[in-house]
Amino acid sequence: MIKRFIVICITIIGSAAFAQQGTGSPYSFYGIGSLKFKGTVENRSMGGIGVYLDSIHVNLKNPASYAGNPLNGTYFNGESRPVKFTVAGTMSNTTLKSNTAEGDANTAIFDYLAISVPVGKLGFGFGLLPFTSVGYKLDDINDDGVIVNRFSGEGGLNRVFAGVGYQITEKLSVGVDFNYNFGNIQNNALEVEYTPEGDVVQYQTDEYNRSDLSGLNLNFGLNYKTMVTDKLELSATTTYAPGSKLNSKNERTFSTVTVDGTTLETTATSSTIDANLEAQNLKKTKLTLPGTLSLGLGIGQPKSWFVGAEYTYQNASDFSNPVFSNEISTFENSSQIAVGGFYIPDYNAFSGYHKRMVYRAGFNFANTGLVIKDESIKEFGISFGLGLPVGRRNLFSNANVGLEFGKRGTTNQNLIQENFINFNVSLSLNSRWFEQKKYN
């Protein structure tokens, strides 16, 4: 077990070393940033579905997964289920395309660390993952092709969770996650002034905003599995996260800055004043996290193949942020449809490593809920992945790699279309909780 913890720690350190910014999307300007996918690399490689639950993989989408049926066989010296560890990171390349220009953004981020511990019919889960991410640099250009505003932002929300699942019957289990969300969002806005001759004025005004966010929310899960024939197993899941509130402590300053006339980069700050947010009732505000409902259904042959679909609905129209409100964007209720599955040629093969590999694929289509200039921002993705067995064969540990191709947004109304490629990698490790040596 200690060796496995060492592997996890090394992976986290490696991820943290390159995870400087989790997104390069201009759409992270709106709301509280771009929502990060809540799920494992295994989920992502199957189009994002979380309907498949088993005894050897952590499922971050459904807390009912912490409970489950015992493993058949003599694995782990008769213990019913293993302790499960998982950790992951993602590297992304995004091409940003407008009607007039094109550019690239490369990002990397630590995705999650989670542990699931079985205790009889109960199971417990603990972990850390990013919830939203902010990272953008935007120029507002007028009809003459001149930059009149420059915006930049960074930050995001992280989530620490603790959950419990309970197996009601052999076929039915339930669970709940308790989530604590925390983090900050920072935004800069530079309004660029010009002389009558068209030169950049040396001294400009920079507006800086920061919100420190925190709040609790719950996620309930239900899982039902039954054999419909001698070989086919039906799986049905549902999760529900009620709407909740985020507490936001806000600050705003205005600074006189010196900018480079060519690059518009800030070179010095000469004076700063604090805005009186108290008088505007904006010093402390509350933001609404919309409620989310997900329904999944799938069928397959255990340890051989599986195919499933999942529908997710969110009351995104309930979201509002009085501190960073603008006139061109609104929110509408969002939805997503995901379809995917896996195939294992022969999980118990004695020869042929490729026969024990897990082959995954899927796709999804989503309305993100963000509306800009009356254009609904939609997203489409297709994904592929491999589960690579590691260690001794009967321990079920594996490394997982995934590749996602997708598109977000549109070039209509002079907006930006993102074409992205995500490379995901994770470790999914299984072990006994404690193991007593029989001989010294």
LOMINU-127186 format. One record per atom (N, C-alpha, C, O, CB): y, z, x. Coordinates in steps of 0.1 Angstrom, whole numbers, plus 5000, padded with zeros to 4 digits. Glycine has a CB too. Layout:
N
YZX/...
***
This chain:
440
498850005008/500050005000/501350005009/502249935006/500050124991/501250085020/502450095028/502749955034/503949915035/502250195039/501649885038/501849755044/502549655034/503449575038/500549695048/502249675021/502849585011/504249625009/505149535007/502049594998/504649745010/506049785009/506749735020/507949685019/506149945008/506149725032/506849675044/507149525042/508249475045/506049685057/506149455036/506349305033/507549295024/508349205025/505149245028/507549375013/508649365003/510049395010/510949315007/508449464992/510049495018/511349535024/511849415033/513049385033/511249655033/510949355041/511349245050/511849135042/512849065045/510149205058/511249105030/511648995022/513049025016/513848935016/510648975010/513249145012/514549185006/515649165017/516749115014/514549325001/515449215029/516449205040/516649055043/517849015045/515949275053/515648975043/515848835045/516648765034/517448685037/514548765047/516348805022/517148755011/518548795012/519448715010/516548794997/518848925014/520148975014/520948915026/522248895025/520149125016/520348875036/521048815048/521748685044/522748655049/520048795059/521148605035/521748475031/522348475017/522948375014/520748365032/522148585010/522648584996/524048624995/524348734990/521748674987/524948544999/526448575000/527048554986/527948624982/527148505010/526648454979/527248414966/526148354958/525448264962/528448314968/526048404945/524948364937/525148234929/524148184923/524648474928/526348184928/526548064921/527747984927/528648044933/526848094906/527747854925/528947774928/529447704916/530147594917/528647674939/529047744904/529347684891/530747704887/531147824886/528347724881/531547604884/532847624878/532847694864/533847754860/533647494877/531647684857/531547744844/531447894845/531447964835/530347684837/531247954857/531248094859/532648154858/532848274858/530648134873/533648064856/535048114854/535148184840/535948274839/535947994855/534348144831/534448184817/533548314814/532548324820/534148074808/534048394806/533348514802/533148614813/534048644820/531948474796/531848654815/531548744826/530748674837/530048744844/530848874821/530848544837/530048464847/528848394841/528648404829/529648554858/528248324850/527048254846/525848344845/525548424854/526648134856/525148344833/523948424831/522848384841/522548264842/523448424817/522248484848/521148454857/519848454848/519748534839/521048544868/518848374852/517648374845/516848504846/516648554858/516748254850/516548564835/515748694835/514348664834/513748644823/516248794824/513648654845/512248624845/511748594860/512548594869/511948494837/510448584862/509948564875/509848424878/510148334870/508548624876/509548394891/509348254895/508248194888/508248074885/509048254911/507248274884/506148214876/506648164862/506248054858/505048324874/507548244856/508148204843/508948074845/508847984837/509048314838/509848074855/510747964858/509947834860/510447734856/511647994869/508847844867/508047724870/507347674858/506947554858/507047754880/507347744847/506747694834/507847674824/507647704812/505747794829/509047624828/510147594819/510947714815/511847704807/509547524807/510547834819/511247954815/510548034805/511048134800/512547924810/509347994801/508648074790/508148204795/507748214807/507447984784/508148304787/507648444790/506548484781/506148604780/508748544790/505948384774/504948414764/503548454770/502748514764/504748304754/503348414783/502048444789/502148574796/502948594806/501648334799/501348674793/501248804799/499848834804/498848804797/501648914789/499648884816/498348914821/498449044829/499449114829/497748804830/497249084835/497149214842/497549214856/497549314863/495749264840/497849094862/498149084876/499549034880/499849024892/497049004883/500349004870/501748954873/502749044865/502449074853/501848804869/503849074871/504949134864/505649034855/505848924860/505949204874/505949074843/506648984834/507949054831/508049154824/505848954821/509149004836/510449064834/511049044821/512049104817/511349024845/510448944813/511048914800/510648994789/511349014779/510748764797/509449054790/508849134779/508249264784/507249264791/507749044772/508949374780/508449504785/507049544780/506449634785/509449614781/506549474769/505149504765/504149464775/503049504775/504849424752/504549384786/503649344796/503249464805/502249454813/504349234805/504049574805/503649684813/502349744809/501649804818/504749794813/501949734797/500649774792/499749654791/500249544791/500749844778/498449674791/497549564790/496049604791/495749714793/497849464801/495249504789/493749524789/493249544803/493849494813/493049414783/492249624805/491649644819/491149514824/490749424817/490549754818/491049514838/490449394845/488949414844/488349524845/490849384859/488249304842/486749304842/486249294856/486749214864/486249184833/485249374859/484749374873/484949504880/485249604874/485349264881/484649504893/484649624901/485849634910/485849704920/483449644909/486949554906/488049554915/488749694915/488749764905/489049444910/489449724926/490249844927/489349974925/489850074919/491449844918/488049964928/487150084927/487150134913/487150254911/487550184937/487150044903/486950094889/488250124882/488250144870/486150214889/489450114889/490650134882/490950024873/490549904876/491850154892/491550054861/491649944851/492549834854/492349724852/492050014838/493749874860/494749774863/495449804876/495549924879/495849764851/495849704884/496549744896/498049774894/498649734884/496349624906/498549834904/500049844905/500549704910/499949644919/500449964916/501549664904/502049524906/503449534913/504349604908/502049444894/503649454924/504949444930/505349304930/504549214931/504849504945/506649274929/507149144930/508549134935/509349224932/507049064916/508949034943/510249024948/510448874950/509548794953/510449104962/511748824949/511948684949/513448654953/514348734953/511748624935/513648524957/514948474960/515048324957/513948264955/515248494975/516248274955/516448134951/517548074960/518548134963/516848124936/517247954964/518347864971/518647744962/517747684956/517847824985/519847714960/520347614951/521247514958/522047544966/521047674939/521147384954/522047284957/522547224945/521747174936/521347174967/523847214943/524447164931/525447054934/526347074942/525147274923/525346944927/526346834928/527246844916/526846844905/525646694929/528546864919/529646874909/530346744908/530846684917/530646994913/530246694895/530846554893/531746554882/531546604871/529646454890/532946494884/533946474874/534246324872/533546244878/535246554877/535146294864/535446144862/536146094875/536145964876/536346124850/536646174883/537446124895/536946164908/537346114918/538846174893/536046264909/535646314922/534246374921/533646394910/536546424927/533646404933/532246454934/532246544946/532746514956/531246344934/531446654945/531346754956/530046824955/529346814945/532546844956/529646904965/528446974966/528747124968/529747164974/527546924977/527847204962/527847354964/526447404967/525547364960/528447424952/526347484978/525047544982/525147694981/526047754986/524647494996/524147754974/524147894972/522747954974/521847874974/524747934958/522748084976/521448154977/521548294972/522648354973/520948154992/520548344966/520648474960/519348544959/518248484958/521248454945/519348674961/518248764958/518048764943/518948794936/518448904964/516848744938/516548734924/516148864917/516648894907/515548624921/515148924923/514749054917/513749124926/513149074935/514049024903/513649254923/512649344929/512149424917/512849494910/513149434940/510749424915/510249504904/508849554907/508149504915/510149414891/508549674901/507249734902/506749774888/507549824880/507349864911/505449754886/504849794873/503649884877/502749854885/504349664865/503650004870/502650104873/501750134860/502350174850/503250234878/500450114861/499650154849/499250304849/499050364859/498350064849/499350354837/498850494834/498150494821/498650524811/500150594834/496850474822/496050464809/496450354800/496650244805/496050604802/496750394788/497250294778/498750264780/499250174774/496950334764/499350354788/500750334791/500950244803/500050234811/501450464792/502150194805/502550124817/504050144819/504750144809/502149974817/504450154831/505850174834/506350064844/505650014852/506150314840/507650024842/508249924850/509549964855/510350034848/508349784842/509949924867/511249954873/511649834881/510849764886/511150084882/512949814882/513449704890/514949684891/515749764884/512849584885/515349584898/516749554901/516849404901/515949334907/517249614914/517849344894/518049204894/519449174890/520149254884/517049134883/520049054895/521349014890/521348974876/520348904871/521848904899/522449004868/522548974854/523448854852/523148764845/523049094846/524648854859/525548744858/526048724872/526048814881/526648764848/526548604875/527148574888/528448494887/528448404878/526148494897/529448524895/530748454894/530948394908/530848464918/531848544890/531248274909/531648204922/532148064920/531447974917/530348204931/533448054921/534047924918/535347904926/536048004929/534347904903/535747784928/537047744933/537447614925/536847514926/537047714948/538547624917/538947524908/540447484910/541247574913/538747564893/540747354910/542147304910/542447244897/541747164891/542347204922/543647284891/544147224879/545147114883/546147144889/544847334870/544746994880/545546874884/546246814872/545646794862/544646774892/547546784873/548246724862/548046574862/547246514870/549746754863/548746504853/548546364851/548946274863/548546164864/549246314839/549846334872/550246264883/549346294895/549646244906/551746314887/548246364893/547346384904/547746504914/547346504925/547146264912/548646584909/549246694917/548646824913/548446854901/550746704916/548246914922/547647044919/548747134915/549747154922/546947104932/548647184903/549647284897/549047424897/549847514896/550047234883/547747444897/547147574897/545847574905/545147474905/546847624883/545647684912/544347694919/543747824915/544347934916/544547684935/542447824911/541747934907/540547964916/539847864920/541347924892/540248084918/539048124925/538448254920/539248334915/539248134941/537148274921/536648404916/535248434923/534648344929/536448394902/534948564922/533648604928/533148734921/533948794914/533748624943/531948774924/531448894918/530248864908/529548764909/532548974911/530148954899/529048944889/528549084885/528949184890/527948854894/527549084876/526949204871/525449214877/524749114878/526849214856/525049334880/523749364884/523049444874/523749514866/523649424898/521749454873/521049524863/519949614870/519049554877/520449434852/519949734867/518849824871/518049864858/518749894848/519349954878/516749844858/516049874845/514849964848/514249974858/515549744839/514550044837/513250124837/512650104823/513450104813/513550274840/511450074822/510750044810/509450104808/508850154818/510649894808/508950104796/507650164793/506950074783/507550024773/507750314788/505650054784/504849974775/503650064770/503150144777/504349844781/503250034758/502050114753/501150014746/501549924738/502550224743/499850024748/498849944742/498350014729/497550104730/497649914752/498749954718/498350014705/496949984702/496250084698/499249964694/496549864703/495149824702/494749734714/495649704722/494849754688/493549684714/493149594724/493949464724/494049394734/491649564723/494449434712/495149304710/496649314710/497349224712/494649244697/497149434707/498649454704/499249554714/498649664715/498849494690/500349524720/501049614728/502549604726/503049494722/500749594743/503349714728/504749714726/505449774738/504749834747/505149794713/506749754740/507449814751/508949804749/509449744740/507049734764/509649874758/511149884757/511649894771/511049974779/511649994748/512649824775/513449834787/514749904785/515449874775/513649694794/515049994794/516450064794/517150004805/516850024817/516350224794/518249934802/518949854813/520349924815/521049954806/519149714809/520749944828/522049984832/522649864839/522249824850/522050114840/523749814834/524449694840/525749744847/526449834841/524849594829/525949694859/527149744866/527549624876/526849544880/526849864874/528849634879/529349534889/530849514887/531549584879/528649404888/531349404893/532849374892/533049224892/532249154898/533649444903/534149184886/534549044886/535949034891/536849104887/534448984872/536148944901/537448934907/537948784906/537148694908/537448974922/539148774901/539748634899/541148634906/541948724905/539848604884/541448514912/542748484917/543248354911/542548264909/542648464933/544548364908/545248244902/546548214910/547448304910/545548254887/546648104916/547848064923/548547954916/547947844915/547448024938/549747974911/550547874905/551447804915/552247864922/551447934893/551147674918/551747604929/553147544924/553147464915/550847494934/554147584931/555547534929/555847424939/555447434951/556547644928/556747324935/557147224944/558647204944/559347244935/556447084940/559147164956/560547134957/560847004949/559946924946/561047114972/562146974946/562546844940/562046724948/561846614942/564046834938/561846734961/561346624969/559846614968/559246524974/561746644983/559146714962/557646704961/556946784971/555746774972/557246564961/557646854980/556946944990/556547074984/557247124975/557946965002/555547134989/555047264985/556047374989/556347385001/553647294990/556447454980/557347564983/556547664992/555347694989/557847634970/557147715002/556447805012/555947935006/554847975009/557447835023/556847994997/556448124991/555948094976/556748044968/557548224992/554748144973/554248124960/553848264954/553848364961/553048034961/553548264941/553048384934/551548374931/551148274925/553848404921/550848474936/549448484934/549048604924/549548714926/548648504947/548348574914/547848674904/546448714907/545548624908/548048624890/546148844909/544848894912/544348984901/545149074897/544848964926/543148954895/542549044885/541249094889/540449024896/542448964872/540949214886/539649274889/539249364877/540049434871/539649354902/537949344873/537349424862/536149484868/535249424873/537049344850/536049624867/534849694871/534049724858/534549794849/535149824879/532849674857/532149674844/530849764845/530249774856/531649534840/530549834834/529349914833/528949934819/529849934810/529550054840/527649954816/527249974803/525649964802/525049914811/527849874793/525150024791/523750034788/523349934777/524149904768/523350174785/522149884778/521549814767/520049824767/519449854777/522049664767/519449784756/517949794754/517349654752/518049564747/517649884742/516049644755/515349524753/513949564748/513149634755/515249434765/513549534735/512349564729/511349444730/511749334729/512449604715/510049474732/509149364733/507849394725/507449504724/508749344748/507149284721/505949294714/505049184719/505449064721/506149284698/503749214721/502749114726/501449124718/500949234716/502549134741/500949014713/499749004705/498848894711/499348784713/499948984690/497648934715/496648834720/495348854713/494848964711/496548854736/494648744710/493348744703/492648614707/493248514708/493548764688/491348624707/490448514709/490248444696/489748504687/489048554716/490548314695/490448244682/489048164682/488548134672/491548144680/488548144694/487148084696/486548154708/487148244713/487247924697/485348114711/484648174723/485448154736/485348234745/483248124724/486248044736/486948014749/488448014748/489148034758/486547884753/489048004736/490447994734/491148124730/490648194721/490847884724/492248154737/492948274734/494348244729/495048164735/493048374746/494748304718/496148284712/497048404717/496648514716/496048274697/498248364721/499248464725/500448444717/500948334715/499548454741/501048554712/502348554705/503148674710/502648784712/502048564690/504448644713/505348744718/506648734710/507048634705/505548724733/507348854710/508748854706/509548964713/508949064716/508848884690/510748934717/511649034723/512949034715/513348934710/511849004738/513549154715/514849164709/515749264716/515349374719/514649214694/516949214720/517949294727/519149314718/519849214716/518349234741/519349424712/520549444703/521849424710/521849444722/520449584696/522849384703/524149374709/524649514714/524249614708/525149324699/525349514725/525849634731/527249614737/527849504736/524849684742/527749724743/529149724748/529149744763/528349814768/530049824741/530049674770/530349694784/531749764785/532649714779/530249564792/531849874793/533049934796/533749854808/533049824818/532950084799/534949824806/535649744816/536949824821/537849844812/536049604811/537049854834/538249914839/538949804847/538449744856/537950034849/540249774843/540849654848/542149684856/542749784854/541249564836/542449594865/543649604873/544149454875/543449364876/543449674886/545549444876/546149314878/547349334887/548149424885/546549254865/547449254897/548549254906/549249114908/548549014906/548149314920/550449114912/551148994915/551749004929/552349104932/552348964904/551448904937/551848904951/552648784955/552348674950/550648924960/553648804964/554348694970/553548654982/553448734991/555748724973/553048534983/552248484994/552848365001/553548284995/550748464989/552448345013/552848225021/551648135021/550448175024/553248265035/551848005017/550747915017/550947795026/552047765029/550547865002/549847745031/549947625039/550247505030/549647485020/548547605047/551247425034/551747315026/550747205024/550847125015/552947265032/549747195033/548747085032/547447135025/546947065016/548347045046/546947245029/545647295023/545847385011/544847415004/544847365034/547047445009/547347544999/546647675001/546447754992/547047484985/546147695013/545447825016/546447925019/547547905025/544547805029/546248055014/547148165016/547048205030/545948235036/546848275006/548248225037/548248265051/548748405053/548548465063/549048165059/549548455044/550148595045/550548635031/550848555023/551248595055/550648775030/551148835018/552348925022/552249005030/550048915011/553448905015/554648975018/554949095009/555549195014/555848885019/554649084996/554949194987/553949184975/553549084972/556349194982/553649304970/552749314958/553149414948/553649524952/551249354963/553049384935/553449474925/552249484915/551549384913/554749434918/552049604909/551049624899/551549594885/552649634881/550449764900/550749524877/551049494863/550749624855/549849694858/550249374858/551549644845/551449764836/550449724825/550849694814/552849814831/549149734828/548149704818/548049814808/547549784797/546749684825/548449934811/548450044802/549250014790/548850044778/548850174809/550449954792/551349924781/550749814772/551149804760/552649884786/549849734777/549249624770/547949664764/547249574758/549149494778/547549784765/546249834761/545049754767/544049734761/546149824746/545249724780/544249644787/543749714799/542949664807/544849514791/544149844802/543749914813/542249944812/541449924822/544550044815/541849984801/540350004798/540049934785/540649954774/540050154796/539049844786/538649764774/537149764773/536449814781/539149614775/536649714762/535249704759/534849564756/535549494748/534849794747/533849514762/533349374760/531949384753/531249484754/533149304774/531749284745/530449284737/529449204744/529649084747/530749224723/528249264746/527149184751/526349134738/525849224731/526149264760/526249014736/525648964723/524149004722/523449014733/525748814722/523649014710/522249034708/521448914710/521948804708/522049094694/520148924714/519348814718/517948834711/517348944712/519148804733/517348734705/516048734699/515248614705/515748504706/516148724684/514048644709/513148544715/511748544708/511248654706/512948564730/511248424705/509948414699/509048324707/509548214710/510048374684/507848364710/506948274718/505548264712/505048354706/506848324732/504948144714/503548124710/502848034720/503447934724/503648064695/501648064723/500847984732/499347994730/498948094724/501248014746/498647904736/497147904735/496647854748/497247774755/496647814723/495447914752/494847864764/493447924766/492948014758/495647894776/492847884777/491547944781/491748044792/492248004803/490547834785/491448174791/491748264801/491248224815/490148174816/491148404798/492048244825/491748214839/491548064842/490948034852/490548294843/491947984832/491747834834/493047754831/493547684840/490647784825/493547764819/494747694815/495447764804/494947844797/494447544812/496747724802/497647784792/498747694789/499347634798/498047924795/499147674776/500347604773/501047684762/500447734752/500047454768/502447694763/503147774753/504547724751/505047644759/503147914757/505247774741/506647734738/507347864734/506747964729/506647634726/508647864736/509447984734/510847944729/511447844734/509548074746/511348014718/512647984713/513448114714/513048224711/512547944698/514648094720/515548214722/516948184715/517448074716/515848234737/517448284708/518648274701/519548394705/519148504706/518448274685/520848364707/521748464711/523048454703/523648344701/522048464726/523548574698/524848574691/526048564700/526848654701/524948704682/526148464708/527148444718/528548444712/529548464719/526848324727/528648404700/530048394694/530648534692/531848544690/529948334680/529848644694/530348774693/531148814706/531848914706/529248874691/530948734717/531548774729/533048754730/533548654724/530848694741/533748844736/535148824738/535548904750/534949014753/536048874725/536548864757/537148934769/538648924768/539248824773/536548864782/539349024764/540749024762/541549014775/542648974775/541249144754/540949054786/541649044799/541748904804/542748874810/540949134809/540648824803/540648694808/540648584797/539948484799/539448674818/541248604786/541248504775/542048384779/542948394787/541848574763/541648264774/542448144776/542348064764/541648094754/541848064788/543147954763/543347874751/542347764750/542247694739/544747824751/541647724761/540747604760/539347634758/538547544756/540947524773/538947764758/537447794757/537247894746/538047984743/536947844770/536047874740/535547974730/534047984732/533447924740/535847924715/533448074724/531948084724/531348064711/531948104700/531648234730/530248004710/529447984698/528048034700/527648064712/529447834694/527248054690/525948104691/525048014700/525147884698/525248124677/524248064709/523547984718/522047984714/521548074707/523748034732/521347884720/519847874717/519247804729/519847724736/519547814704/517947824730/517147754740/515747734735/515147824729/517147834754/515147614738/513747584736/513147564749/513647474757/513547464726/512047634752/511347614765/509847584762/509247644753/511447734774/509247494770/507847454769/507247454783/507847394792/507647324761/506047514784/505447504798/504047564798/503547604787/506247584807/503447564809/502047614811/501547604825/502247574834/501147534801/500247634826/499647634840/498147584839/497647574828/499647774846/497647554851/496247514851/495647564865/496247554875/496147354851/494447624864/493747664876/492347594876/491547614867/493547824875/492147504886/490847434886/489647524886/488747494878/490847344899/489547624894/488447714894/488847844901/488847854914/487147654902/489247944894/489848064900/488848144908/489248224916/490448154889/487548124906/486548194913/485748114923/484648144927/485548254903/486448004928/485747914937/485547984950/486448044955/486547784939/484347964956/484048014969/484547924981/484747974992/482548044971/484747794978/485247704988/486347614981/486347594969/484147614994/487247564989/488247484983/489447564979/489547604967/487747394972/490347594988/491547684985/492347624974/492747704965/492447694998/492447494973/493247434963/492747454949/493447444939/493447284965/491447484948/490847504935/491247644929/491347654916/489347504936/491647734937/492147864932/493647874931/494147974926/491747974942/494347764935/495847764933/496147744918/495347694910/496447644941/497347804914/497847784901/498847674900/499847684908/498447924895/498647574892/499647464891/500447484878/499847494867/498847324891/501747494879/502647524868/503647414866/504047344875/503347654870/504047394853/505147294850/505747324836/505047394828/504547154850/506947284834/507547304821/508947244820/509447184830/507647454818/509547254809/510947204807/511647294797/511047364789/510947054803/512947284796/513747354786/515047284783/515547204791/514047494792/515547314772/516847254767/517647364761/517047434752/516647134757/518947384764/519647494759/521147454756/521747364762/519747604770/521647514745/523047514743/523547654748/523147754742/523347494727/524347654758/524747774765/525647864757/525747984760/525447744778/526247814747/527147894739/528647884743/529547934736/526748034739/528847824754/530247804759/530847674754/530147574755/530247804775/532047684748/532647564743/534047544750/534847634750/532847574728/534247434757/535447404764/536047274759/535447174759/535247404780/537347284755/538047164749/537147094739/537046974738/538347064761/536547184730/535747134719/534447064723/533747004715/536547034710/534047084736/532847034741/531847144743/532047234751/533046954754/530647144736/529647244738/528947214751/528547104754/528647244726/528847314760/528247304773/526747324771/526247424768/528847404783/525947214774/524547214772/523847204786/524447174796/524047104763/522547244786/521847244799/520347194796/519747224786/521847384805/519847114806/518447074805/517847094819/518547074829/518446914801/516647134819/515947154832/514447124831/513847134820/516047294836/513847084842/512447054843/511947124856/512647124866/512046904843/510747184855/510347274867/508847254870/508047204862/510647414864/508547284883/507247274888/506947384897/507947444903/506947134895/505747434898/505447544907/504047554911/503147494905/505947674901/503847634922/502447664927/502247814929/503247884934/502247584940/501147864925/500747994929/499747994940/498647934938/500148074916/500048054951/499148044963/498548174966/499148274970/500047994975/497148184964/496448314967/496648354981/496648274991/494948294964/496848484983/497048544997/496148664998/495848724988/498548575000/495848705010/495048825012/493548805008/493148695006/495648945005/492848915006/491548915001/491448854987/492248894979/490849055002/490448774985/490448694972/490548774960/491248744950/489248604972/489848884959/489648964947/490849054944/490849124934/488449044947/491849054953/493049134951/494149064942/495049134938/493649184964/493948944940/494848864931/496248854935/497048804927/494748934917/496548894947/497948874952/498248724955/497348654958/498148964965/499448684953/499848554956/501248534959/502148614956/499448464943/501548424966/502948374968/503148264958/502348184955/503148334983/504448264953/504748164943/505948084948/506948134952/505048224929/505847954946/507047864949/507247774937/506347734930/506747774962/508547754935/508947674923/510147584926/510947604935/509347764912/510147474919/511247374921/511747334907/511047294898/510747244929/513147344906/513747314893/514747204895/515547204905/514447434887/514747104886/515747004885/516447014872/515847024862/515146854888/517847004872/518447024859/519846964859/520446924869/518447164855/520446964847/521846924845/522547014835/521947064825/521846774839/523747044838/524547134830/525947074828/526547024838/524647284836/526447074816/527847034814/527946884811/526946814809/528647074825/529246834811/529546694808/530846654815/531646744819/529646674793/531046524817/532246474823/533246444812/534446404815/532046354831/532946464799/533846434788/535046534789/534846644794/533146454774/536146494784/537346584784/537746624798/538346734800/537146704775/537446544808/537746574822/537046704827/537546774835/539246584824/535846734821/535146854825/534146814837/534246704842/534246904813/533346904841/532446884853/531046894849/530646974841/532746994863/530246794854/528846794852/528146844864/528446794875/528346654848/527246934863/526446994874/525046934874/524346944864/526447144874/524646874885/523246834887/522646934898/523146924909/523146684891/521747014894/521247114904/519747104907/518947054899/521547254898/519447154919/518147164924/517947314929/518647354937/517747064935/517047384923/516747524927/515347534933/514347484928/516847614915/515347594945/514047624951/513847774951/514647854956/514047574966/512747814944/512447954942/511147994950/510247924951/512247984927/511248114955/510048174962/509848314959/510848394958/510148144978/508648364957/508348504954/507048544960/506148464963/508448524939/506948684961/505648744964/505248824952/506048904946/505748834976/504048814947/503448894936/502248964942/501148904944/503048804924/502349094944/501349174952/500749274943/501349334934/501949234964/499449294945/498649394937/497949494946/497449454956/497649324927/497949614942/497249714950/496949834942/497449854931/498149754962/496049924947/495850054941/497050144944/497750124954/494550124947/497250234934/498450324936/498250414948/499150434956/498650404923/497050484948/496650564959/495250534963/494450514954/496850724956/494850544975/493450514979/493050614989/493650625000/493350374985/492050694986/491550804995/490450745004/489550684999/491050924987/490550765016/489550725026/488350815025/488450935024/490050725040/487150745025/485850825024/485450875037/484650975038/484850735018/485850805048/485350845062/486550855071/487550775069/484350745067/486550945080/487650965090/487350875102/488150875111/487751115094/
***
